[in-house]
Structure formats: C-alpha cells, structure tokens
Amino acid sequence: MEYFFVLGVGLIAGTVGGIVGFGSSIMLMPVLVVAFGPRQAVPIMAVAAIMTNLSRIVVWWRDVDWRACAAYSITGAPAAVFGARTLLVLPPGIVEVALGAFFIAMVPLRRLLAAHDLRLGLWHLAVIGLVVGFITGIVATTGPLTVPVFLAYGLVKGAFLATEAAGSLAIYVTK
C-alpha cells in the first residue's frame, strides 16, 4: 500500500515540479523518508532528480548557459561526493534530524536570498556550487537554494530551467 501512496505523491509532485520548475523533491522526500527511512530515501530521491533534471535539459537544450553550469558544477560535483560520504558515516537519527532541520531552514534562507536582489558572477556560482554540492550529498535536494542563485546570475525562463537542471544533474550523477 505504501508503494501506491509514494506513487500518488510522486505523480502530484512531478506535476507541480513540471509547472513550477522545482519543488517536487521537497514534496516527495518526506514521504520517502517515512516509507523507506532516511538512508534509502536520499539515493531514491537522487535517481528521481536525475530523471527530472535530464528531462528539463532535453526540453531546453538550446538555452543552457554552459559557462554558468560549468562554474557551478566544477566545485559542486566533487563536494557532493564528500557530502554523500558524510551521509554514510552519520548515525540514522542524526540524518533524520539533519533532514528535518534543513527543510525547515530552507524556507527563511530562500526568502533572505531573494529579498536582497543580488547579482552573481561565475566565481560566485563556483563558491555556491561547493557549498550546495556538499549539502546536496547529505540532504538529497537543494532546489529552493539554487533557484535564487541562478536567478541572481541573470538567467530566466528556459535558460534558468535548463542551466539549473544541468548543474544539478552533474551533482546528482556524481552523488
């Protein structure tokens, strides 16, 4: 029965994520944690994120800003390896608390980033990729953090969706 519940939430989350451009991971992750536990939920969510981001890249291929993607990914992908390794050595109770705290903290942090109307350059993307890559290795998804980052770089519409997806794909594949 839990598989049908996960499937139902996955379909709803995928629809919302397809319309908005992000957010499906946040909707699906708590359900996966309850159904399979935190250690299993993270890699399951990583596979789902790979498929989601790959589809966005295919749709918006011509709009990808490859320089921004490279700047973000070159530090983010190796950092994701260290984050995933950290996840494996942490006790499950700490992982559950970290996942919950991270998702609660993402709401005000995202609002703070959006409120300051920052303009970022390529080197900013590299630094942020390092931090977000490590965090993604531990907590599964950081979409609400990367959205204001790529918007602050100046990407909009298809370029935003495709470039953010390409950078995230590099991190998830590495993870």
MARBA-3410 file (N, C-alpha, C, O; in Angstrom, 1 decimal):
175
0.8,-1.2,0.0,0.0,0.0,0.0,0.9,1.3,0.0,0.5,2.3,-0.6 ~ 2.0,1.2,0.7,2.9,2.4,0.8,3.4,2.7,-0.6,3.7,3.9,-0.9 ~ 3.6,1.7,-1.4,4.1,2.0,-2.8,3.1,2.8,-3.6,3.5,3.7,-4.4 ~ 1.8,2.5,-3.4,0.8,3.3,-4.1,0.7,4.7,-3.6,0.5,5.7,-4.4 ~ 0.9,4.9,-2.3,1.0,6.2,-1.7,2.2,7.0,-2.3,2.0,8.2,-2.7
3.3,6.4,-2.3,4.5,7.0,-2.9,4.3,7.4,-4.3,4.7,8.4,-4.8 ~ 3.7,6.5,-5.1,3.4,6.7,-6.5,2.5,7.9,-6.7,2.7,8.8,-7.5 ~ 1.4,8.0,-5.8,0.4,9.1,-5.9,1.1,10.4,-5.6,0.9,11.4,-6.3 ~ 1.9,10.4,-4.5,2.6,11.7,-4.2,3.6,12.0,-5.3,3.8,13.2,-5.6 ~ 4.3,11.0,-5.8,5.2,11.3,-6.9,4.6,11.9,-8.1,5.2,12.8,-8.7
3.4,11.4,-8.5,2.7,12.0,-9.6,2.3,13.4,-9.4,2.5,14.3,-10.3 ~ 1.8,13.7,-8.2,1.4,15.1,-7.9,2.7,16.0,-7.8,2.7,17.1,-8.3 ~ 3.7,15.5,-7.2,5.0,16.2,-7.1,5.6,16.5,-8.4,6.1,17.6,-8.7 ~ 5.5,15.5,-9.3,6.1,15.7,-10.6,5.3,16.7,-11.4,5.9,17.5,-12.2 ~ 4.0,16.7,-11.3,3.1,17.7,-12.0,3.5,19.1,-11.5,3.6,20.0,-12.3
3.5,19.3,-10.2,3.8,20.6,-9.6,5.2,21.0,-10.0,5.4,22.2,-10.4 ~ 6.2,20.1,-10.0,7.6,20.4,-10.4,7.7,20.8,-11.8,8.4,21.6,-12.2 ~ 6.9,20.1,-12.6,6.9,20.4,-14.1,6.3,21.8,-14.4,6.7,22.4,-15.4 ~ 5.3,22.2,-13.6,4.7,23.5,-13.8,5.6,24.6,-13.3,5.8,25.6,-13.9 ~ 6.1,24.4,-12.1,6.8,25.5,-11.4,8.3,25.5,-11.8,8.9,26.5,-11.8
8.9,24.3,-12.0,10.3,24.2,-12.4,11.1,23.6,-11.3,12.3,23.2,-11.5 ~ 10.6,23.5,-10.1,11.3,22.9,-9.0,10.2,22.5,-7.9,9.1,22.9,-8.1 ~ 10.7,21.9,-6.9,9.8,21.6,-5.7,9.3,20.2,-5.6,8.8,19.9,-4.5 ~ 9.4,19.4,-6.6,9.0,18.0,-6.5,9.7,17.2,-5.4,9.2,16.4,-4.8 ~ 11.0,17.5,-5.3,11.8,16.8,-4.3,11.4,17.1,-2.9,11.3,16.2,-2.1
11.0,18.4,-2.7,10.6,18.7,-1.3,9.3,18.0,-1.0,9.0,17.7,0.2 ~ 8.4,17.9,-1.9,7.1,17.2,-1.7,7.3,15.7,-1.5,6.7,15.1,-0.7 ~ 8.2,15.1,-2.3,8.4,13.7,-2.3,9.3,13.2,-1.1,9.1,12.1,-0.6 ~ 10.3,13.9,-0.8,11.3,13.5,0.2,10.7,13.0,1.6,11.0,12.0,2.0 ~ 9.8,13.8,2.2,9.2,13.4,3.5,8.5,12.0,3.3,8.5,11.2,4.3
7.8,11.8,2.2,7.1,10.6,2.0,8.1,9.4,1.9,7.8,8.3,2.4 ~ 9.2,9.6,1.2,10.2,8.6,1.0,10.9,8.3,2.4,11.2,7.1,2.6 ~ 11.1,9.3,3.2,11.7,9.1,4.5,10.8,8.2,5.3,11.3,7.3,6.0 ~ 9.5,8.5,5.3,8.6,7.7,6.1,8.5,6.3,5.6,8.4,5.3,6.4 ~ 8.4,6.1,4.3,8.2,4.8,3.7,9.4,3.9,3.7,9.3,2.7,3.9
10.6,4.5,3.5,11.8,3.7,3.4,13.0,4.1,4.3,13.9,3.3,4.4 ~ 12.8,5.1,5.1,13.9,5.5,6.0,14.8,6.6,5.3,14.9,6.6,4.1 ~ 15.5,7.3,6.2,16.4,8.4,5.6,17.5,8.0,4.7,17.8,8.6,3.7 ~ 18.2,6.9,5.1,19.3,6.4,4.3,18.9,5.9,2.9,19.6,6.1,1.9 ~ 17.7,5.3,2.8,17.3,4.8,1.5,16.6,6.0,0.7,16.6,6.0,-0.5
16.0,6.9,1.4,15.3,8.0,0.7,16.2,8.9,-0.1,15.8,9.3,-1.1 ~ 17.4,9.1,0.4,18.3,10.0,-0.2,18.8,9.5,-1.6,18.7,10.2,-2.6 ~ 19.2,8.2,-1.7,19.5,7.7,-3.1,18.3,7.6,-4.0,18.5,7.7,-5.2 ~ 17.2,7.2,-3.4,16.0,7.1,-4.3,15.6,8.5,-4.9,15.3,8.6,-6.0 ~ 15.7,9.5,-4.0,15.5,10.9,-4.5,16.5,11.3,-5.5,16.2,12.1,-6.4
17.8,10.9,-5.3,18.8,11.3,-6.3,18.5,10.7,-7.7,18.7,11.4,-8.7 ~ 18.0,9.5,-7.7,17.6,8.9,-9.0,16.5,9.6,-9.6,16.5,9.9,-10.8 ~ 15.5,10.0,-8.8,14.3,10.7,-9.3,14.8,12.1,-9.8,14.3,12.6,-10.8 ~ 15.7,12.7,-9.1,16.2,14.1,-9.5,17.0,14.0,-10.8,16.9,14.9,-11.6 ~ 17.7,12.9,-11.0,18.5,12.7,-12.3,17.5,12.7,-13.4,17.7,13.3,-14.5
16.4,11.9,-13.3,15.4,11.8,-14.4,14.7,13.1,-14.6,14.5,13.5,-15.8 ~ 14.4,13.8,-13.6,13.7,15.1,-13.7,14.6,16.1,-14.4,14.2,16.8,-15.3 ~ 15.8,16.3,-13.9,16.7,17.3,-14.5,17.1,16.9,-15.9,17.2,17.8,-16.8 ~ 17.3,15.7,-16.2,17.6,15.3,-17.6,16.4,15.7,-18.5,16.7,16.1,-19.7 ~ 15.2,15.5,-18.1,14.1,15.9,-19.0,14.1,17.4,-19.2,13.7,17.9,-20.3
14.4,18.2,-18.2,14.4,19.7,-18.4,15.5,20.1,-19.3,15.4,21.0,-20.1 ~ 16.7,19.4,-19.3,17.8,19.7,-20.2,17.4,19.4,-21.6,17.6,20.2,-22.5 ~ 16.7,18.2,-21.8,16.3,17.8,-23.2,15.3,18.9,-23.7,15.5,19.2,-24.9 ~ 14.4,19.3,-23.0,13.4,20.3,-23.4,14.0,21.6,-23.8,13.6,22.2,-24.8 ~ 14.9,22.1,-23.0,15.5,23.5,-23.1,17.0,23.4,-23.5,17.7,24.4,-23.2
17.4,22.4,-24.2,18.8,22.2,-24.6,19.5,23.5,-25.2,20.6,23.8,-24.8 ~ 18.9,24.2,-26.0,19.5,25.3,-26.7,19.7,26.5,-25.8,20.5,27.4,-26.1 ~ 19.0,26.5,-24.6,19.1,27.6,-23.7,20.0,27.5,-22.6,20.2,28.4,-21.8 ~ 20.7,26.3,-22.5,21.6,26.1,-21.4,22.8,27.1,-21.4,23.4,27.2,-22.5 ~ 23.1,27.7,-20.3,24.3,28.6,-20.2,25.4,27.7,-19.7,25.5,27.5,-18.5
26.2,27.1,-20.6,27.2,26.1,-20.3,28.3,26.7,-19.4,28.9,25.9,-18.6 ~ 28.6,28.0,-19.5,29.6,28.6,-18.6,29.1,28.6,-17.2,29.9,28.2,-16.3 ~ 27.9,29.0,-17.0,27.3,29.0,-15.6,27.2,27.6,-15.1,27.5,27.4,-13.9 ~ 26.8,26.7,-15.9,26.7,25.3,-15.5,28.1,24.7,-15.1,28.2,24.1,-14.1 ~ 29.1,25.0,-15.9,30.5,24.5,-15.6,31.0,25.2,-14.3,31.6,24.5,-13.5
30.8,26.5,-14.1,31.3,27.1,-12.9,30.7,26.5,-11.6,31.3,26.3,-10.6 ~ 29.4,26.3,-11.7,28.6,25.7,-10.6,29.0,24.2,-10.3,29.3,23.8,-9.2 ~ 29.1,23.5,-11.4,29.4,22.0,-11.3,30.8,21.6,-11.0,31.0,20.6,-10.3 ~ 31.7,22.4,-11.4,33.1,22.1,-11.2,33.5,21.9,-9.7,34.4,21.1,-9.4 ~ 32.8,22.7,-8.9,33.1,22.6,-7.5,32.0,21.8,-6.8,32.2,21.0,-5.8
30.7,21.9,-7.3,29.6,21.2,-6.7,29.7,19.7,-6.8,29.3,19.0,-5.9 ~ 30.1,19.1,-8.0,30.1,17.7,-8.2,31.1,17.0,-7.2,30.7,16.0,-6.5 ~ 32.4,17.5,-7.1,33.3,16.8,-6.1,32.8,17.0,-4.6,32.9,16.1,-3.8 ~ 32.2,18.1,-4.3,31.7,18.4,-3.0,30.5,17.4,-2.7,30.4,17.0,-1.5 ~ 29.7,17.0,-3.7,28.6,16.1,-3.5,29.2,14.7,-3.0,28.5,14.0,-2.2
30.3,14.3,-3.5,30.9,13.1,-3.1,31.2,13.1,-1.6,31.0,12.1,-0.9 ~ 31.8,14.2,-1.2,32.1,14.3,0.3,30.9,14.4,1.1,30.8,13.8,2.2 ~ 29.8,15.0,0.6,28.6,15.1,1.3,27.9,13.7,1.4,27.4,13.3,2.5 ~ 27.9,12.9,0.3,27.4,11.6,0.3,28.2,10.7,1.3,27.6,9.9,2.0 ~ 29.5,10.9,1.3,30.3,10.1,2.2,30.0,10.4,3.7,29.9,9.5,4.5
29.8,11.7,3.9,29.4,12.1,5.3,28.1,11.5,5.7,27.9,11.1,6.8 ~ 27.1,11.4,4.7,25.8,10.8,5.0,26.0,9.4,5.4,25.3,8.9,6.3 ~ 26.9,8.7,4.8,27.0,7.2,5.1,27.6,7.0,6.5,27.4,5.9,7.0 ~ 28.4,7.9,7.0,29.0,7.6,8.3,28.2,8.2,9.5,28.5,7.9,10.6 ~ 27.2,9.0,9.2,26.4,9.6,10.2,25.4,8.5,10.7,24.8,7.8,9.9
25.1,8.5,12.0,24.0,7.6,12.5,22.6,8.1,12.0,22.4,9.2,11.7 ~ 21.7,7.1,11.7,20.4,7.4,11.2,19.6,8.5,11.9,19.0,9.3,11.3 ~ 19.7,8.5,13.2,19.0,9.5,14.0,19.5,10.9,13.7,18.7,11.9,13.6 ~ 20.8,11.1,13.5,21.3,12.4,13.1,20.9,12.8,11.7,20.6,13.9,11.4 ~ 20.8,11.8,10.8,20.4,12.1,9.5,18.9,12.5,9.5,18.6,13.5,8.7
18.1,11.9,10.2,16.7,12.3,10.3,16.5,13.8,10.8,15.8,14.6,10.3 ~ 17.3,14.1,11.9,17.2,15.5,12.4,17.8,16.5,11.4,17.3,17.5,11.2 ~ 18.9,16.1,10.7,19.5,17.0,9.8,18.6,17.2,8.6,18.4,18.4,8.1 ~ 17.9,16.2,8.1,16.9,16.4,7.0,15.8,17.3,7.4,15.5,18.2,6.7 ~ 15.3,17.1,8.6,14.2,18.0,9.1,14.6,19.4,9.3,13.9,20.3,8.9
15.8,19.6,9.9,16.3,20.9,10.1,16.6,21.6,8.8,16.3,22.8,8.7 ~ 17.1,20.9,7.9,17.5,21.5,6.6,16.2,22.0,5.9,16.2,23.1,5.4 ~ 15.2,21.2,5.8,14.0,21.6,5.1,13.3,22.7,5.8,12.7,23.6,5.1 ~ 13.3,22.8,7.1,12.8,23.9,7.8,13.6,25.2,7.6,13.0,26.3,7.4 ~ 14.9,25.1,7.6,15.8,26.2,7.4,15.7,26.8,5.9,16.0,27.9,5.7
15.4,25.9,5.0,15.4,26.4,3.6,14.4,27.5,3.3,14.6,28.3,2.5 ~ 13.3,27.5,4.0,12.2,28.5,3.8,12.7,29.9,4.1,12.7,30.7,3.2 ~ 13.2,30.2,5.3,13.7,31.6,5.5,15.0,31.9,4.8,15.2,33.0,4.4 ~ 15.8,30.9,4.5,17.1,31.2,3.8,16.8,31.6,2.3,17.4,32.5,1.8 ~ 15.8,30.9,1.7,15.5,31.2,0.4,14.8,32.6,0.3,15.1,33.4,-0.6
14.0,32.9,1.3,13.4,34.3,1.3,14.5,35.4,1.5,14.4,36.4,0.9 ~ 15.5,35.1,2.3,16.6,36.0,2.6,17.4,36.3,1.3,17.7,37.4,1.0 ~ 17.7,35.2,0.6,18.4,35.3,-0.7,17.6,36.1,-1.7,18.2,37.0,-2.4 ~ 16.4,35.8,-1.8,15.5,36.5,-2.8,15.3,38.0,-2.5,15.1,38.8,-3.4 ~ 15.3,38.3,-1.2,15.0,39.7,-0.8,16.1,40.7,-1.1,15.9,41.9,-1.1
17.3,40.2,-1.2,18.5,41.1,-1.4,18.8,41.4,-2.8,19.8,42.1,-3.0 ~ 18.1,40.9,-3.8,18.3,41.3,-5.2,19.8,41.3,-5.6,20.3,42.3,-6.1 ~ 20.5,40.2,-5.3,21.9,40.1,-5.6,22.2,39.8,-7.0,21.3,39.1,-7.7 ~ 23.3,40.2,-7.6,23.8,39.8,-8.9,25.0,39.0,-8.7,26.0,39.5,-8.1 ~ 25.0,37.8,-9.2,26.2,36.9,-9.1,27.0,36.8,-10.4,26.4,36.9,-11.4
28.3,36.5,-10.2,29.1,36.2,-11.3,29.5,34.7,-11.3,29.0,33.9,-10.5 ~ 30.3,34.3,-12.3,30.8,32.9,-12.4,31.5,32.4,-11.1,31.3,31.3,-10.7 ~ 32.3,33.3,-10.6,33.1,32.8,-9.4,32.1,32.6,-8.2,32.4,31.8,-7.4 ~ 31.1,33.4,-8.1,30.1,33.2,-7.1,29.4,31.8,-7.3,29.2,31.1,-6.3 ~ 29.1,31.5,-8.5,28.5,30.2,-8.8,29.4,29.0,-8.4,28.9,28.0,-7.8
30.7,29.2,-8.6,31.7,28.2,-8.2,31.7,28.0,-6.6,31.7,26.9,-6.2 ~ 31.7,29.1,-5.9,31.7,29.0,-4.4,30.4,28.4,-3.9,30.4,27.5,-3.1 ~ 29.3,28.9,-4.5,28.0,28.4,-4.1,27.9,26.9,-4.4,27.3,26.1,-3.7 ~ 28.4,26.5,-5.6,28.4,25.1,-6.0,29.1,24.2,-5.0,28.6,23.1,-4.7 ~ 30.2,24.7,-4.5,30.9,23.9,-3.5,30.1,23.6,-2.3,30.0,22.5,-1.8
29.5,24.7,-1.7,28.6,24.6,-0.5,27.4,23.7,-0.8,27.0,22.8,-0.1 ~ 26.7,24.1,-1.9,25.4,23.4,-2.2,25.7,21.9,-2.6,24.9,21.1,-2.3 ~ 26.8,21.7,-3.3,27.1,20.3,-3.6,27.3,19.4,-2.4,26.8,18.3,-2.3 ~ 28.0,19.9,-1.4,28.2,19.2,-0.1,26.9,19.0,0.6,26.6,17.8,1.0 ~ 26.1,20.0,0.7,24.8,19.9,1.3,23.9,18.9,0.6,23.2,18.1,1.2
23.9,18.9,-0.8,23.1,18.0,-1.6,23.5,16.6,-1.3,22.7,15.7,-1.4 ~ 24.8,16.4,-1.1,25.3,15.0,-0.8,24.7,14.4,0.4,24.5,13.2,0.6 ~ 24.3,15.3,1.4,23.8,14.9,2.6,22.3,14.9,2.6,21.6,13.9,3.1 ~ 21.6,15.9,2.1,20.2,16.1,2.3,19.3,15.8,1.1,18.1,15.9,1.3 ~ 19.8,15.4,0.0,19.0,15.0,-1.1,18.7,16.1,-2.1,18.8,15.9,-3.3
18.2,17.2,-1.6,17.7,18.2,-2.6,18.0,19.6,-2.0,17.9,19.9,-0.8 ~ 18.4,20.5,-2.9,18.6,21.9,-2.5,18.0,22.8,-3.5,18.5,24.0,-3.6 ~ 17.1,22.4,-4.3,16.4,23.2,-5.3,16.0,24.6,-4.8,16.3,25.6,-5.5 ~ 15.4,24.7,-3.7,15.0,26.1,-3.2,16.2,27.0,-3.0,16.0,28.2,-3.0 ~ 17.4,26.4,-2.7,18.6,27.3,-2.6,19.2,27.6,-3.9,19.6,28.8,-4.1
19.1,26.7,-4.9,19.7,27.0,-6.2,18.9,28.0,-7.1,19.4,28.7,-7.9 ~ 17.6,28.0,-6.9,16.7,28.8,-7.7,17.1,30.3,-7.5,17.4,30.9,-8.6 ~ 17.2,30.9,-6.3,17.6,32.3,-6.3,19.1,32.5,-6.8,19.4,33.6,-7.2 ~ 19.9,31.5,-6.7,21.3,31.6,-7.1,21.3,31.8,-8.6,22.0,32.8,-9.1 ~ 20.7,31.0,-9.4,20.7,31.1,-10.8,19.9,32.3,-11.3,20.2,32.8,-12.4
18.9,32.6,-10.6,18.1,33.8,-11.0,19.0,35.1,-10.7,19.0,36.0,-11.5 ~ 19.8,35.1,-9.6,20.7,36.2,-9.3,21.8,36.3,-10.3,22.4,37.4,-10.5 ~ 22.1,35.2,-11.0,23.1,35.2,-12.0,22.6,35.9,-13.3,23.3,36.4,-14.1 ~ 21.3,35.9,-13.4,20.6,36.6,-14.5,19.9,35.7,-15.5,19.4,36.2,-16.5 ~ 19.7,34.5,-15.1,19.0,33.5,-16.0,17.5,33.6,-15.8,17.1,33.8,-14.7
16.8,33.5,-16.9,15.3,33.5,-16.8,14.7,32.4,-17.7,15.4,32.0,-18.6 ~ 13.5,32.1,-17.5,12.7,31.2,-18.4,13.5,29.9,-18.7,14.0,29.2,-17.7 ~ 13.5,29.5,-19.9,14.2,28.3,-20.3,15.6,28.2,-20.0,16.1,27.1,-19.6 ~ 16.3,29.3,-20.1,17.8,29.3,-19.7,17.9,29.0,-18.2,18.9,28.2,-17.9 ~ 17.1,29.5,-17.4,17.1,29.2,-16.0,16.9,27.8,-15.7,17.6,27.1,-15.0
15.7,27.3,-16.3,15.3,25.9,-16.0,16.4,24.9,-16.5,16.8,24.0,-15.8 ~ 16.9,25.1,-17.7,17.9,24.2,-18.3,19.2,24.3,-17.6,19.9,23.2,-17.3 ~ 19.7,25.5,-17.3,21.0,25.6,-16.7,21.0,25.1,-15.2,22.0,24.4,-14.8 ~ 20.0,25.4,-14.5,19.9,24.9,-13.1,19.8,23.4,-13.2,20.4,22.7,-12.3 ~ 19.0,22.8,-14.1,18.9,21.4,-14.2,20.2,20.7,-14.6,20.6,19.7,-14.1
21.0,21.4,-15.5,22.3,20.8,-15.9,23.3,20.8,-14.8,24.0,19.8,-14.6 ~ 23.3,21.9,-14.0,24.2,21.9,-12.9,23.8,20.9,-11.8,24.7,20.2,-11.3 ~ 22.5,20.8,-11.6,22.0,19.8,-10.6,22.3,18.4,-11.1,22.6,17.5,-10.3 ~ 22.1,18.2,-12.3,22.4,16.8,-12.9,23.8,16.4,-12.7,24.1,15.3,-12.3 ~ 24.7,17.3,-12.9,26.1,17.0,-12.6,26.4,16.6,-11.2,27.1,15.6,-10.9
25.7,17.3,-10.3,25.9,17.0,-8.8,25.2,15.6,-8.5,25.8,14.8,-7.7 ~ 24.0,15.4,-9.0,23.3,14.2,-8.7,24.0,12.9,-9.3,24.0,11.9,-8.7 ~ 24.5,13.0,-10.5,25.2,11.9,-11.1,26.4,11.6,-10.3,26.7,10.4,-10.1 ~ 27.1,12.6,-9.8,28.3,12.3,-9.0,27.9,11.7,-7.7,28.6,10.8,-7.2 ~ 26.8,12.2,-7.1,26.4,11.6,-5.8,26.0,10.1,-6.0,25.6,9.5,-5.0
END
